[in-house]
């Protein structure tokens, strides 16, 4: 599993993505009015389905993101869809913000 993590980190670095600390992610979310919901942590193996690395896997950690003021999931149907939400989506998909936590990749 350690080599799968190392391989994934190397592939991400080659694409220009570099990990940040968990504290950095928490701060960025707090600045946008969100917080991680670590009670939803789920560890597993992510499998890459398409592209040149299809079939490769790596250890991952998924968790929840909540609106800090309402406690509602950031992805709930009634959650806000304002500029802060659009910035959250940007961090998740365009910037590819991730941290290595306990031997697994945690993406936003």
N, C-alpha and C positions, 0 to 999 in steps of 0.2 A: 504494500500500500504506500510505503514511503516513496518508492520510485514513481508510482502513479502521480503522487502529489508533486514531486520534483519535475516530472515531465510536463504536467499541466502548468506549473509556475513558469517553466522555461518557454513553453508555447505562448503564454500570455505576455511574457516579457518581450518575446520576438514581435508581438503585435503592438507593443508600446504600452501595455497595461502593467501596472506595478501595484503590489499590495500596499495598503495603509494599515494603521493600527485599528483595533476595535474601538478604542477611544476616539479616534479621528472620525470614524463612521458615526458614533453616537453624538459627537459634537455637531457634525454636519446635519444630522437629522434634527437635533434640538434646535439649531438655528432656523430650520424650516418649520418647526412646530410639530415634529414627529418624534417618536421614541421606538426603540426596539422592544418587542414583546418576547423576551427570552423564554417565557413559559411555553411557547410554541416551537421551541427548538426541535429539529428533526435531522438526525444524521443518516447518511446513506451514501450510495455511490451514484454519481451522475454519469450518464452514458451519452457520449456525443453521437448524434444520429446522422448528421450530414457533413459534407465537406471532406477535405483531405484527411481529417483526423477521425472520421467516422469509425465507430467501434471502440474507440479509446474511452476509458473511464477514469474517474478521479474521486477521492473522498470529498463529500460536500456537507455543508451544514446550512439548512434552511431555517428561517425564523420569521416572526411576524413584525409588521410595522404598524404602529397605531398613531392616530392623531393625539397629540399630547393633551389638548384641551377637552376633547370629547371622549377619548378612550376608544373611539370607533376605529376599526381596521381602516388603514389608508385605502383599501381597495373595496370597501363596502359600497353598495349601490348608492347610499346616501352620504358618502364621504365627500369632502370638498374637492372641487376640480378647478382650483384657482392657480395662480402663478406659482405658489409654493408646491402644489401637486405636480405641475409641469416640470419644475426644477427637480423634484424627487425622481420623476420618470427619466429625466436627463441623466441624473447620477446613476440610475440603474441600467439604462440601455446604451447611452451614448458614451459615457465616461467609463463605464464598466467598473465601478467602485467595488472592491472586494478586500477582504482581510483573510489571513490564515489564522484560524482559531482551533486550538486543540488538534492539530494535524489534519484539518479539513478546510476547504475553501468556503467562506461565507460570502455570498454575493448579496447585494441589496435586492 
